[in-house]
Amino acid sequence: MKNELSQYTEQEFLELVKEPYDENCDDQLVDELLIFFNKKIRHPKGSALVTHPDMCGIEDSPEAVISELKRWYAEQGLPCFKSE
């Protein structure tokens, strides 16, 4: 995992967020992703965006997680993903 969300392109991060939705997922990668969400993602819901999206008011999909991150970071005036 990289050090900050802004070091990922949107597509790179989408591929990581898709991992927990894959029935053959790499458990270690999923654990690293959830830790990254809790430590590096500034969104107040953290890893709940991935583990409990319905409780966060978003659809249960990787694309919805990305959309919510983009929305929240833009509202805060913070950089989100790096340009592709």
Stockholm file with secondary structure:
# STOCKHOLM 1.0

chainA/1-84         MKNELSQYTEQEFLELVKEPYDENCDDQLVDELLIFFNKKIRHPKGSALVTHPDMCGIEDSPEAVISELKRWYAEQGLPCFKSE
#=GR chainA/1-84 SS CCSSGGGSBHHHHHHHHHGGGSTTCCHHHHHHHHHHHHHHCCSTTTTHHHHCGGGGTSCSSHHHHHHHHHHHHHHHTCCCSBCC
#=GC SS_cons        CCSSGGGSBHHHHHHHHHGGGSTTCCHHHHHHHHHHHHHHCCSTTTTHHHHCGGGGTSCSSHHHHHHHHHHHHHHHTCCCSBCC
//
